[in-house]
Amino acid sequence: MTFSLGIVGAGQFSGQFARLFQAHPGVSEVYVTDLLPERAEQLAAEQGLAGTFPSYGAMLESKAVDAVAIFTQRWTHGPLVLQGLGAGKHVYSAVPMAISTEEIAAIIDAVKATGLTYMMGETSQYNPATVHARNQIAEGAFGRIFYAEGDYVHDMDLGFYEAYQYSGGDNWKATASYPPLLYPTHSVGGVLGAWQTHAVSVSAIGVVDERGDGVFDREVSQFGNDFSNATALFEVAGGGSFRTNEFRRVGYPSQIRESRFRFFGTDASMEQLATVAFWQDKKGVKDISELLEPKPTMSPDDPSLQHIAPDLRAAFTSGSAPVHDRSRLPREFDNLHNGHEGSHHFLADDFVTAVNSRTLPSVNAWVAARYTLPGIVAHDSARQGGARLEIPDFGDAPE
């Protein structure tokens, strides 16, 4: 069984997934559309896609497309997802799910009403540290988990200026000020992808930017945002807490590892830094760095990455880590590029498998809400000076 797929947005990220969907035996044809038609035409020509559409609306009207994969600006995902589901298409969406509680609720309602597949492509679901922690939690190795930490630490100077200029056009500074806590899913998802709980309240602090270059300037920002760094402390259901950091001005080598995690239990703990990771219990410390280290699948100088800032290329070249179990993946992926610490292959396969088998994907609408909504509420908390706010929950996915 196969289905056809339309890529929405032909930017720096989508081409990596277009190649995977094109190669997957569960996908028949791949199309693409972009607000800049020349970008869509270039991607289709480079990868031998089935064709292009002049607009998202035209793609949704076409009976030639069964599903869409959305790789557009972060704040556009919610409305575009709803349009796709409303048109009868299965939907894969880059992160975040949406930027408001109302958009998230509407997506869940639409998935319930249509029975269609929705998946958010959160790379931390298959981050090696999250995978290892998930495996160890399942075996009871931590004892009772009571605290965790997730960081998404990516300095703007390390490729983000170029990325926003590429995607934002002349008005790029207005969009480059996107609030850090509204992009929470790498840090939150890396924690909750292992620890099977959800956040129930939060207190957050934002740090006002001082660079003075028009980015994170409230008067310039499309979002009225001047926070460049933020920290949130979440209470979780069942007792315990986790802390996340969303840093965009930070002296840290994010080109080496931009997401990192720590888990603490009553019997053992696990901690990860930029280049090392350790498992610890009451007897001692074990270096697990090699277990979590992906092996590159392509050179950062590969011609296909020439339009991506050098400091961002590591996100598109990392292969699988020893902790990854690749046995479920199609053999067509064996020699294809991977990215974001080995997650891309698994995410593409998750969506294709869910659509073709009519089962729920790993990061379905209910899981995506639990990865996204905590950041939305945390941003409100930071704007209120750290007020502790309750986080709504839409429950578990239906059986």
Residue pairs with C-beta under 8 A, 6 or more apart in sequence:
1 26
1 356
2 25
2 26
2 27
2 28
2 356
3 26
3 27
3 28
3 66
3 67
3 90
3 355
3 356
4 27
4 28
4 29
4 30
4 31
4 50
4 64
4 65
4 66
4 67
5 21
5 27
5 29
5 30
5 31
5 65
5 66
5 67
5 68
5 69
6 30
6 31
6 32
6 33
6 53
6 59
6 62
6 65
6 67
6 68
6 69
6 89
7 14
7 17
7 18
7 21
7 30
7 31
7 32
7 33
7 43
7 49
7 68
7 69
7 71
8 14
8 32
8 33
8 34
8 56
8 59
8 68
8 69
8 70
8 71
8 72
8 80
9 33
9 34
9 70
9 71
9 72
10 32
10 33
10 34
10 36
10 39
10 40
10 42
10 43
11 34
11 39
11 71
11 72
11 166
11 167
12 163
12 166
12 167
12 307
12 308
12 312
13 71
13 94
14 32
14 43
14 69
14 71
15 43
15 46
15 47
15 304
16 316
16 337
16 339
16 344
17 69
17 71
17 121
17 344
17 347
17 348
18 30
18 32
18 43
18 47
18 49
19 47
19 336
19 337
20 333
20 336
20 344
20 345
20 348
21 27
21 30
21 69
21 348
21 352
22 30
22 47
22 48
22 49
23 330
23 332
23 333
23 336
24 330
24 332
24 333
24 348
24 349
24 352
25 330
25 332
26 330
26 352
26 353
26 355
26 356
27 352
29 49
29 50
29 64
30 47
30 49
30 50
31 44
31 49
31 50
31 51
31 52
31 53
31 59
31 64
31 65
32 40
32 43
32 44
32 49
32 52
32 53
33 40
33 52
33 53
33 54
33 55
33 56
33 58
33 59
34 40
34 43
37 52
37 54
40 52
40 53
41 52
43 49
44 50
44 51
44 52
46 304
53 59
53 62
53 65
56 80
56 83
59 65
59 68
60 68
60 83
60 84
60 87
60 89
61 87
65 89
66 89
66 90
66 355
67 89
67 90
67 91
67 92
67 117
67 351
67 355
68 84
68 89
68 90
68 91
68 92
69 91
69 92
69 93
69 351
70 77
70 80
70 81
70 84
70 91
70 92
70 93
70 94
71 94
72 80
72 94
73 167
73 168
73 175
74 94
74 95
74 96
74 99
74 178
74 182
74 183
75 99
75 178
75 182
75 223
77 93
77 94
77 95
77 96
77 97
77 98
77 99
78 97
78 98
78 99
78 100
78 103
78 104
78 106
78 107
79 103
80 93
81 91
81 93
81 97
81 98
81 107
81 110
81 118
82 103
82 106
82 107
82 110
84 90
84 91
85 91
85 107
85 110
85 111
85 114
85 116
85 118
86 110
88 114
88 116
89 116
90 116
90 117
90 118
90 355
91 116
91 117
91 118
91 119
92 119
92 121
92 351
93 118
93 119
93 120
93 121
94 120
94 121
95 120
95 121
95 122
95 123
95 183
95 185
95 186
95 189
95 371
95 372
96 120
96 182
96 183
96 184
96 185
96 371
96 372
96 375
97 103
97 104
97 107
97 120
97 185
97 365
97 368
97 369
97 371
97 372
98 104
98 107
98 372
99 182
99 376
100 376
101 373
101 376
101 377
101 392
104 368
104 369
104 372
104 373
104 376
104 394
105 394
107 118
107 365
107 369
108 365
108 366
108 369
108 394
110 116
110 118
111 118
111 364
111 365
112 398
117 351
117 354
117 355
117 358
117 360
117 361
118 364
118 365
118 368
119 347
119 350
119 351
119 354
119 361
119 362
119 363
119 364
119 368
120 185
120 363
120 365
120 367
120 368
120 371
120 372
121 347
121 351
121 363
122 185
122 186
122 189
122 193
122 347
122 363
122 368
122 371
123 186
123 259
123 339
123 340
123 341
123 343
123 344
123 347
124 130
124 150
124 185
124 186
124 187
124 189
124 190
124 193
124 259
124 343
125 189
125 193
125 343
125 346
125 347
125 362
125 363
126 324
126 341
126 342
126 343
126 346
126 347
127 190
127 193
127 259
127 261
127 340
127 341
127 343
128 291
128 292
128 293
128 294
128 321
128 323
128 324
128 341
128 342
129 190
129 260
129 261
129 270
129 272
129 277
129 292
130 189
130 190
130 191
130 193
130 194
130 261
131 194
131 321
131 323
131 324
132 270
132 288
132 291
132 292
132 323
133 142
133 194
133 195
133 261
133 263
133 270
134 193
134 194
135 323
136 142
136 268
136 270
136 279
137 145
137 194
137 195
137 196
137 263
141 265
141 267
141 268
142 263
142 264
142 265
142 266
142 267
142 268
142 269
142 270
143 265
143 266
143 267
143 268
144 265
144 266
144 267
145 195
145 240
145 263
145 264
145 265
146 239
146 240
146 241
146 264
146 265
146 266
147 240
147 241
147 242
147 263
147 264
148 191
148 194
148 195
148 242
148 243
148 261
148 262
148 263
148 264
149 191
149 242
149 243
149 244
149 245
149 261
149 262
150 186
150 187
150 188
150 189
150 190
150 191
150 242
150 243
150 244
150 245
150 259
150 260
150 261
151 187
151 244
151 245
151 247
151 259
151 260
151 261
152 183
152 184
152 186
152 187
152 244
152 245
152 246
152 247
152 258
152 259
153 245
153 247
153 250
153 252
153 254
153 258
153 259
153 260
154 160
154 247
154 248
154 250
154 254
154 258
155 247
155 248
155 249
155 250
155 251
155 252
155 254
156 176
156 215
156 228
156 248
156 249
158 253
158 254
158 255
158 311
158 312
159 255
159 308
159 309
159 310
159 311
159 312
160 176
160 248
160 312
161 176
161 215
161 309
162 309
162 312
163 308
163 309
163 312
164 172
164 173
164 175
164 176
165 172
166 307
167 175
168 174
168 175
168 176
171 222
173 214
173 215
173 217
173 220
174 220
174 221
174 222
175 222
176 215
176 216
177 215
177 216
177 217
177 220
177 221
177 222
177 223
177 225
177 226
178 223
178 225
179 223
179 225
179 227
179 230
179 379
180 206
180 227
180 228
180 229
180 230
180 246
180 247
180 248
181 204
181 206
181 227
181 230
181 232
181 246
181 375
181 376
181 378
181 379
181 382
182 223
182 375
182 376
182 379
183 246
183 375
184 232
184 244
184 246
184 371
184 372
184 374
184 375
184 376
184 378
185 368
185 371
185 372
185 375
186 258
186 259
187 244
187 245
187 246
187 259
188 199
188 234
188 244
188 370
188 371
188 372
188 374
188 375
189 363
189 371
190 259
190 261
191 242
191 244
191 261
191 263
192 198
192 199
192 370
192 371
193 371
194 261
194 263
195 236
195 242
195 263
197 236
197 237
197 238
197 240
198 236
198 237
198 370
198 391
198 393
199 234
199 235
199 236
199 237
199 242
199 370
199 374
199 391
200 234
200 235
200 236
200 237
200 390
200 391
200 393
201 234
201 235
201 388
201 389
201 390
201 391
202 232
202 233
202 234
202 235
202 374
202 377
202 378
202 381
202 388
202 389
202 391
203 232
203 233
203 381
203 386
203 387
203 388
203 389
204 230
204 231
204 232
204 233
204 378
204 379
204 381
204 382
204 386
205 230
205 231
205 232
205 382
205 386
206 227
206 229
206 230
206 379
206 382
206 383
207 227
207 228
207 229
207 230
207 249
208 216
208 226
208 227
208 228
209 215
209 216
209 217
209 226
209 227
209 228
209 229
209 249
211 228
211 249
214 220
215 228
216 225
216 226
216 227
216 228
216 248
217 226
218 224
218 225
218 226
227 382
228 247
228 248
228 249
229 245
229 246
229 247
229 248
229 249
229 250
230 245
230 246
230 247
230 378
230 379
230 382
231 243
231 244
231 245
231 246
232 243
232 244
232 246
232 374
232 375
232 378
232 381
232 382
233 241
233 242
233 243
234 241
234 242
234 243
234 244
234 374
234 378
234 391
235 241
236 242
237 393
244 375
244 378
246 375
252 274
253 274
254 311
255 311
255 312
255 314
256 274
256 275
256 314
257 272
257 273
257 274
257 275
257 341
258 315
259 341
260 272
260 273
260 274
261 270
261 272
262 269
262 270
262 271
262 272
263 269
263 270
267 281
267 282
268 279
268 280
268 281
268 282
269 279
269 280
269 281
270 277
270 278
270 279
270 280
270 288
271 277
271 278
271 280
272 278
272 292
275 289
276 287
276 289
277 287
277 288
277 289
277 291
277 292
278 285
278 286
278 287
278 288
278 289
279 285
279 286
279 288
280 286
290 322
291 321
291 322
291 323
292 321
292 322
292 323
293 321
293 322
294 318
294 319
294 320
294 321
294 338
294 341
294 342
295 318
295 319
295 320
295 321
296 317
296 318
296 319
297 317
297 318
297 319
297 336
297 337
297 338
298 304
298 305
298 316
298 317
298 337
299 317
300 310
300 313
300 314
300 317
302 317
304 337
305 313
305 316
305 317
308 316
315 339
315 340
316 337
316 339
317 337
317 338
317 339
318 338
318 339
318 340
318 341
318 342
319 338
319 342
320 326
320 338
320 342
320 345
321 341
321 342
324 342
324 346
326 333
326 345
328 349
329 345
329 346
329 349
330 349
333 345
333 348
333 349
336 345
337 344
338 344
338 345
350 361
350 362
350 363
351 361
353 359
353 361
354 360
354 361
354 364
360 397
363 371
364 397
365 397
366 394
366 395
366 396
366 397
367 397
369 393
369 394
370 393
370 394
373 391
373 392
373 393
374 391
377 389
377 390
377 391
377 392
380 389
381 387
381 388
381 389
